[in-house]
Structure formats: C-alpha cells, structure tokens
Amino acid sequence: MAADPAAVEARVHAALDRLAGDLPSLGIALSGGGDSTALMHLVHRWGRARLRAATVDHGLRPGSAAEARQAGLAAGVLGIPHETLVWTTRAGGGNLMAAARQARLRLLADWACRHGLAAVLLGHTLDDQAETLLMRLNRGAGVDGLSAMAETRRACGMVWLRPMLGASRAELRQWLTARGLVWADDPSNENADFERVRIRKAIATLGLPLQQLGQSAANLGMARDALQEFAAQVSQGAEVRAGSLLLPLARFLAAPPEIRRRLLVAGLRFVTDADYPPRREPVLQALAALAKGGRLTLDGVIAEARDGALHLIREPAAAARSPAASGDPAVWDGRWRLSGLGPGQEVRALGHAPLPGLGWRDSGLLRDEAAASPGIWQGGRLAAAPLLRPVAGISAEPLRGLPEFRALLYVH
C-alpha cells in the first residue's frame, strides 16, 4: 500500500522539531541518492535552520565526480550552498569500505566545523536500521552492536542527526515521486559483492517486516541504555589522577561480567583516547586475569589491581612511541596539553631513567605512571618534568577528566 506523502513529511518534520528545533544551522550529507535527496528537500521544506550541503567524492567509481556535481546542482536549485569534499588520502590494504566510511565522517565533520554548523543531518532510514541489525547479528555482535542506530550521535567533534529513521526507503521515494523530484541511484547498491546489498535482497526475498526489525533494534537499544546506566552507577567513586583512571576495585569485581567489560573498555579508551574499543576476546581474557589479581597490558594501558583500586595507567613503552610534540601549547600522546615550552623544546615521554633524580615517590604516582608522564626535552637533555618537579611558567594539563570517562560509558 502506498504511503501518504503528507504523513511521511509530517513524520520527518516532527523528528526534525525534536532533534534540531533549536539549532540555527545544519549541514546535509548529500550523496545525490534517493535517501539524501529526500532529506535535503524535507529539511528545506521544514525551513527552520540555515542549511549547507556537502557531497563526499571517494573517487572509488567512474562517474563519482559527475554525481557530486549533479548533487551540487540540485542543492543550488533550492539555494543551498554546496561543497564537494574529495577523499585523497587513501592507503593501501585494510577494509576499503570501512576506511571510506571513516573518511566520509571526518571530511564532513571538518567541513561542518569550518562553517560553524551546529549538526550534520544523515539520510539513514528504517531500511538502514533493519539491514544494520541483521548484518551485526551475522557477525555475532552483542547488545551494543545490535541496538538501534541512535537519532543523535556525537563523533569526530560533531553532532550527527538521523531524522528519517522512522521512514522507509520506499516511502521516501514515493514522496519524491509525488513531487516530481528525481535522484541518482548508486549502481553499487545492486552489487551483491557488498554485504549490505546481500542483506537488503534477503530482506526483500523473505518478506521480513522492516517495522518489526526496527522495533527489535529499539528494544535492544533500551537494554543497552540500562547496561550503560548500571555501569555508571558501579563506577561511582572513580578517580582521575595524572591522566590515569582508578576504579573502585570491590565494586568492579562484584559487578556482572558485562558491566566489568564496559568499565574496562571505557577506561582503556579514556587513557588512550582511542576512537574504537579493543576487540572483545582480548578484553574478556583481561577480565579473567584481573579477577585473579593479575597485572596486564592491553591496548597501550597497564591494568593492575592494588590498594583497593583498579589502576588503568598509560604503558610507558606506548607513551614512548607517541610522536614528540612542540609549540605552545603542545598536545602530546592524546592526553596532555603543555604550555610554556621554549624554542627548541619538545614533549616526549619522561621514561624510567630520569626518575631516581626526580624524587618520583614523593609525587604519589606509580613508577610506570611517572615514566609515562610528559617530559620536556631540549635535544637529549631533560629540561622539565612538570608532574614530578614543577617549573615556573610550564604547565601540564590533562585533556580528560571524570566527565569524559562517564561520557564514554554512554557512547553508542
């Protein structure tokens, strides 16, 4: 049965009211396909924010540049400024599609920040929700992976909004057709070499109901939210010290395995500022070792149970591998902002060798914790160790504190 175009529009506009009603400016991720074209016209008709659009040309297919130009022309008809963002930093090997998705996110985030946009709108639909659920189920994902795509997400320093998750791809194309609007279909959407295309065809062949699949994802999302809240409660009493995280050990060990896993993963990401969590199997192995009172290193972080706390500290060897930083201020190892550096000075890991002459025990830090702290070097000479022996005019400020750790518990 054909959808009522007015009802589809009302549904998307209600989502825009809820998600972006108070935002003065919005970006549109515009591929030129049916979903993003519908998004552009729907948000333009909504009319409550200043709009800009951008198209990412990954250069992976012949004709992609021409498609980007057509998307720009379509935006121009509506008076929406448009920019094409070209991916030029491809590296060999690895998962090309995953790299392309990440590049798209970063290019759009940089573009949105340049123009002072409050958020970027994405054209994901109910179909994407259902397809993602089945793809992740096929990979053995846990609750987080199977949960519904969030309407609001923060990543790469930008807010991303998905106002069309309640509309199907077919409904949006009916809406476009009813208004005489055209779009360009990406030929790769029919290429069965891609997992998403195979899943899409399977859904159609089996007649799987999109609404019910979307509801299952939403139900799992509610379970995820409850687990996140439980983990946050267990973390009460956590401390941040010199870029390290200390979790209350008794509460940690008494928590169910999934809660301990969440706390450990968030703690690892807090210390290293990693974009993604470590793989599940090494985390489970680490949890088993910690339950026996062990000490281990995972993803550049030392985890050790001692003095009533689970200490998560930067591994000195990992800190030593971090590139030197210079300038004023200098950001080093994704953990520290240092001010007051002089000409020719740079920030590197302090290391173990200088510690005996710095009275590191008086700092209250563990030996490895002190070794992983920032040192200011002039050539081969240590000029300052801000955490162990303060120097006038030089400051070292950690980039993250407890609010950032708690935010990582709620990342999805």
C-alpha positions in Angstrom: 0.0 0.0 0.0 1.4 3.4 -1.0 2.3 5.7 1.8 0.6 9.1 2.3 3.3 11.6 1.3 1.9 14.2 3.7 2.1 11.7 6.6 5.7 10.9 5.7 6.6 14.5 5.6 4.9 15.2 8.9 6.8 12.3 10.5 10.2 13.6 9.4 9.3 17.1 10.3 8.3 16.0 13.8 11.7 14.3 14.2 13.4 17.5 13.0 11.4 19.5 15.5 12.6 17.1 18.3 16.2 16.8 17.2 17.1 20.2 15.7 14.3 22.6 16.6 16.6 24.9 18.5 19.6 24.7 16.1 20.4 27.7 13.9 22.4 25.9 11.2 22.5 22.4 9.8 24.6 20.5 7.4 23.2 17.9 5.0 25.3 14.9 3.9 24.1 14.8 0.3 25.1 11.8 -1.9 22.5 12.6 -4.5 20.8 9.2 -4.0 17.1 8.9 -3.1 17.5 9.0 0.7 19.7 12.0 0.9 17.8 13.8 -1.8 14.6 13.3 0.2 16.4 14.5 3.3 17.5 17.7 1.6 14.0 18.6 0.3 12.3 17.6 3.5 14.6 19.8 5.7 14.3 22.6 3.2 10.5 22.5 3.4 10.9 22.4 7.2 12.6 25.7 6.9 13.8 26.3 10.5 17.6 26.4 10.1 20.3 27.8 7.8 21.4 25.0 5.5 24.5 23.9 3.8 25.1 20.6 1.9 28.3 18.6 1.1 29.0 15.6 -1.0 31.9 13.3 -0.4 33.6 12.0 -3.5 35.6 9.0 -2.6 36.8 8.5 -6.1 36.1 4.8 -6.0 33.8 4.6 -9.0 33.9 6.2 -12.5 31.4 9.0 -12.7 31.6 9.8 -8.9 32.8 13.4 -9.7 29.9 13.9 -12.1 27.4 12.6 -9.5 28.8 15.1 -7.0 28.4 17.9 -9.4 24.7 16.9 -10.0 24.1 16.8 -6.3 25.6 20.3 -6.1 23.2 21.5 -8.9 20.2 20.0 -7.0 21.2 21.9 -3.9 21.7 25.1 -5.9 18.1 24.9 -7.2 17.0 25.2 -3.5 19.5 28.0 -2.8 21.5 25.7 -0.5 25.3 26.3 -0.6 27.1 23.1 -1.6 30.7 21.8 -1.5 32.3 18.6 -2.8 34.8 17.0 -0.4 37.3 14.8 -2.1 39.0 11.9 -0.4 42.6 12.0 -1.4 44.4 10.2 1.4 43.6 6.5 0.7 46.2 4.0 1.9 46.7 0.5 0.5 45.4 -2.6 2.3 42.7 -3.0 5.0 39.0 -2.7 4.7 38.4 -0.2 2.0 34.7 0.3 2.7 35.3 0.9 6.4 38.1 3.3 5.6 35.8 5.2 3.2 33.1 5.5 5.8 35.5 6.8 8.4 37.0 9.3 5.8 33.5 10.5 4.9 32.7 11.1 8.6 35.9 13.1 9.1 35.6 15.1 5.9 32.1 16.1 6.8 33.0 16.9 10.4 35.8 19.2 9.2 33.6 20.9 6.7 30.8 21.4 9.3 33.3 22.9 11.8 34.7 25.2 9.2 31.2 26.6 8.5 30.2 26.7 12.2 27.3 24.3 11.7 25.6 23.0 14.8 25.0 19.5 13.5 25.0 17.4 10.3 22.0 15.5 9.1 22.3 12.0 7.8 19.9 10.2 5.5 19.6 6.9 7.3 16.2 5.2 7.0 14.2 2.4 8.6 15.7 0.1 6.0 19.2 1.0 7.1 18.2 0.2 10.7 16.9 -3.2 9.7 19.9 -4.0 7.5 22.4 -3.0 10.2 20.7 -5.2 12.7 20.9 -8.3 10.5 24.5 -7.5 9.4 25.6 -7.2 13.0 23.7 -10.3 14.1 25.5 -12.2 11.3 28.8 -11.1 13.0 27.9 -12.2 16.4 27.5 -8.7 17.8 26.5 -8.0 21.4 23.8 -5.7 22.7 25.5 -2.5 21.7 26.1 -3.7 18.1 22.5 -4.9 17.8 20.9 -1.8 19.3 19.2 0.7 17.1 21.1 3.4 15.4 20.8 6.5 17.6 18.9 9.5 16.3 21.6 11.7 17.8 25.3 10.8 17.9 28.5 12.7 18.7 31.7 11.7 16.8 34.7 13.5 15.4 33.8 16.6 17.3 30.4 17.0 15.6 26.8 16.2 16.3 25.1 13.8 13.8 21.3 13.7 13.5 19.2 11.0 11.7 15.7 12.4 11.4 14.4 9.8 8.9 14.9 6.5 10.9 11.1 6.3 11.1 10.6 6.3 7.3 11.3 3.5 4.9 13.3 3.9 1.7 10.1 3.1 -0.4 8.1 5.8 1.5 10.8 8.4 0.8 10.9 7.5 -2.9 7.1 7.7 -3.1 7.4 11.2 -1.5 9.9 12.3 -4.1 7.9 10.9 -7.0 4.7 12.6 -5.8 6.6 15.9 -6.1 8.2 15.2 -9.4 11.7 15.1 -7.9 14.5 12.9 -9.3 17.5 11.3 -7.8 20.6 9.3 -8.9 20.8 5.6 -7.9 24.3 4.5 -7.0 25.0 1.4 -9.1 26.9 -0.2 -6.2 23.5 -0.6 -4.4 22.9 -3.6 -6.7 26.4 -5.1 -6.3 26.0 -8.3 -4.4 29.7 -8.3 -3.5 28.7 -5.9 -0.7 27.2 -7.4 2.4 24.6 -4.7 2.9 23.3 -5.4 -0.6 23.0 -9.1 0.1 21.2 -8.4 3.3 18.9 -6.0 1.6 18.0 -8.6 -1.1 17.4 -11.2 1.6 15.0 -8.9 3.5 13.0 -8.5 0.2 13.1 -12.1 -0.7 12.0 -13.3 2.7 9.5 -10.5 3.2 10.9 -9.6 6.5 9.0 -6.7 8.1 11.0 -3.6 8.5 8.9 -2.1 11.3 9.4 -5.3 13.4 13.1 -5.4 12.8 13.4 -1.8 13.7 11.4 -2.4 16.9 13.8 -5.3 17.8 16.7 -2.9 17.4 14.9 -0.3 19.5 14.2 -2.9 22.2 17.9 -3.8 22.3 18.7 -0.1 22.5 16.7 0.1 25.7 18.6 -2.8 27.1 21.9 -1.1 26.1 20.8 2.1 27.9 20.1 0.2 31.1 23.5 -1.5 31.0 25.2 1.8 30.5 23.4 3.3 33.5 24.3 0.3 35.6 28.0 0.7 34.6 27.9 4.3 35.5 26.5 3.5 38.9 29.2 0.9 39.6 31.8 3.5 38.6 30.8 5.8 41.4 33.9 6.6 43.4 36.2 6.5 40.3 39.2 8.9 40.4 41.3 10.5 37.7 45.0 11.1 38.5 47.6 12.4 36.2 45.8 11.0 33.1 45.2 7.6 34.8 41.9 6.2 35.9 41.3 4.5 39.3 38.1 2.4 39.6 36.8 1.2 43.0 38.1 -2.4 43.0 35.5 -4.1 45.2 32.6 -2.6 43.2 34.3 -3.6 39.9 34.9 -7.2 40.9 31.4 -7.6 42.3 29.7 -6.4 39.1 28.4 -8.8 36.4 30.9 -9.6 33.6 29.2 -7.4 31.1 29.4 -4.4 33.4 33.0 -5.1 34.1 33.6 -5.3 30.4 32.0 -1.9 29.8 34.0 -0.3 32.6 37.3 -1.7 31.3 36.6 -0.7 27.7 35.7 2.8 28.7 38.7 3.0 30.9 41.1 1.9 28.2 39.6 4.4 25.8 39.8 7.1 28.5 43.5 6.6 29.0 44.5 6.3 25.3 41.8 8.5 23.6 41.3 5.6 21.1 38.5 6.1 18.6 37.4 2.5 18.8 37.2 -0.2 21.6 39.6 -3.1 21.6 38.4 -6.5 20.2 36.1 -8.4 22.5 38.3 -11.6 23.1 41.3 -9.8 24.5 39.1 -7.8 26.8 37.4 -11.0 28.1 40.9 -12.5 28.7 41.9 -9.4 30.5 38.8 -9.5 32.8 39.7 -13.1 33.7 43.2 -12.2 34.6 42.1 -9.2 36.7 39.6 -11.4 38.6 42.6 -13.3 39.8 44.5 -10.2 40.8 46.8 -10.2 37.8 48.6 -7.3 36.1 48.4 -7.0 32.3 48.9 -4.6 29.4 46.2 -4.1 26.8 46.0 -1.5 24.0 48.8 0.6 25.5 47.4 0.6 29.0 48.6 -1.2 32.2 45.7 -2.6 34.3 46.6 -3.5 37.8 44.6 -4.2 41.0 46.2 -2.7 44.0 45.4 -0.6 47.1 41.7 -1.1 46.7 41.5 0.2 43.1 41.8 -1.0 39.6 44.6 1.2 38.2 44.5 1.9 34.5 47.6 3.8 33.5 49.4 4.6 30.3 52.0 2.0 29.4 55.5 3.8 29.4 56.5 1.9 26.2 53.4 3.1 24.4 53.9 6.7 25.6 57.5 6.5 24.4 56.2 5.6 20.9 54.0 8.6 20.8 55.4 11.3 18.5 57.2 14.2 20.0 55.1 17.4 20.3 56.3 21.1 20.2 54.8 24.5 20.0 52.9 26.4 22.6 50.6 24.9 23.6 51.7 21.4 22.7 49.3 18.4 22.7 51.1 15.2 23.4 50.1 11.5 23.4 46.4 12.4 23.1 46.5 13.0 26.9 48.3 16.2 27.7 48.3 19.9 26.8 51.5 21.6 27.8 52.1 25.3 27.9 55.3 27.4 28.3 57.7 25.5 26.1 60.7 27.4 24.9 62.4 27.5 21.5 63.8 24.1 20.5 61.9 22.2 23.3 59.6 19.3 22.7 57.5 16.9 24.7 58.3 13.2 24.9 57.7 10.5 27.5 59.7 11.0 30.6 60.8 7.4 30.8 62.2 5.4 33.7 65.9 6.6 33.5 65.4 10.1 35.0 63.1 9.0 37.8 65.7 8.4 40.6 66.9 12.0 40.3 63.4 13.4 40.4 62.1 12.0 43.7 59.2 10.4 41.9 57.9 8.6 45.0 57.0 11.9 46.6 54.6 12.6 43.7 52.2 9.8 44.8 52.4 8.3 41.3 53.3 4.7 40.5 56.7 4.2 38.9 55.2 3.3 35.5 52.7 6.1 35.8 55.5 8.6 36.4 57.6 7.2 33.5 54.6 7.6 31.1 54.2 11.3 32.1 55.3 14.1 29.9 58.9 15.3 29.9 60.1 18.5 28.2 63.3 17.8 26.4 65.9 20.1 24.8 67.8 17.9 22.5 68.9 15.0 24.6 68.6 16.9 27.9 65.6 16.8 30.2 64.6 20.4 30.8 61.5 19.8 32.9 59.2 17.1 34.3 56.1 19.1 35.1 54.3 16.3 37.1 57.2 15.5 39.3 59.1 18.7 39.6 57.1 21.8 38.6 58.9 24.6 36.8 57.7 28.2 36.8 56.0 29.1 33.6 55.4 25.5 32.4 52.1 23.7 32.9 50.8 20.3 32.0 47.0 19.9 31.8 45.3 16.5 31.3 42.9 16.6 28.3 40.3 14.4 30.0 38.7 14.1 33.4 35.9 12.2 35.1 33.1 13.8 32.9 34.9 12.5 29.8 35.2 9.0 31.3 31.5 8.9 32.3 30.6 10.1 28.8 32.5 7.1 27.3 30.2 4.8 29.3 27.3 6.1 27.3 28.9 6.1 23.9 26.9 4.4 21.1 
